Amino acid sequence: MTLAFLLDFLRELAANNHKSWMDANRAEYHRARAVFRELVEGVLQGVQDFEPELRSLTANDTMYRINKNDRFQQSDEPYKRHMGAGMTRGGRHAPWAGYFLAIEPGDSWIGVGKWHPESAGLARIRQEIHYNSDAFHQMRQDADLLRHFPAGLEGERLQRPPKGYDKNDPDLEWLKLKDFTVFKSFSDADVLRPDFVKTVVADLRAGQPLVQFLNQALAEE
């Protein structure tokens, strides 16, 4: 089985996103899941080479379920249109910043950082930016990071200054962030390239300083 098989399965799922189709194609789903697991294993091994704290993880620790979480459903479709993995300390649902991979026909991507941290973690990250702004700006403007993630640090922002911060703070636009992430998209042709895993690992490695900055903040009491 190849990544082409995984993409084909996900296309079929997108066109037939209901339980009766999944039940009839359960064997194909498990084959596609196995292809994705093999991809994750290759990427995870590469990430573990530069992130020792993740060396205890297995691919199964990182892979998300394909069933949608009811709390976040925006449609009646019961299944996600992608397969995803979150390579973070403690596994996919841990509160730490980390490395993320999603395969979806026409919309595959990788991400690094922390999306929607809990309120206490968000406060710690903002405090770290406020106290160590020089280190923060050096990290977000790093040439290697921007070479691999040209859009730079991005995320949803508040409309008003966060509580406790002055409206004239020079770092206000960064303190308004509710997510702290960098992303890179891949075409289906990119995914099918023989060097896809190598490319992904190199990209994720460039995001390591962001993960380190965020996890240092999140670890502080």
Salt bridges, closest charged atoms under 4 A:
ASP8 OD1 - ARG11 NH1 2.65
ASP23 OD2 - LYS19 NZ 2.77
ASP23 OD1 - ARG26 NH2 3.02
GLU28 OE2 - ARG31 NH1 2.07
GLU53 OE1 - ARG89 NE 3.07
GLU77 OE2 - ARG81 NH2 2.56
ASP144 OD1 - ARG147 NH2 2.59
ASP144 OD1 - HIS148 NE2 3.51
GLU156 OE1 - HIS116 NE2 3.88
GLU156 OE2 - LYS178 NZ 3.02
ASP169 OD2 - HIS130 ND1 3.26
ASP171 OD1 - HIS137 NE2 2.66
GLU173 OE1 - ARG157 NE 3.96
GLU173 OE2 - LYS176 NZ 3.30
ASP179 OD1 - HIS116 ND1 2.39
ASP188 OD2 - ARG11 NH2 2.95
ASP195 OD1 - ARG193 NE 3.04
ASP203 OD1 - HIS148 ND1 2.61
ASP203 OD2 - LYS184 NZ 2.91
GLU221 OE1 - ARG124 NH2 3.38
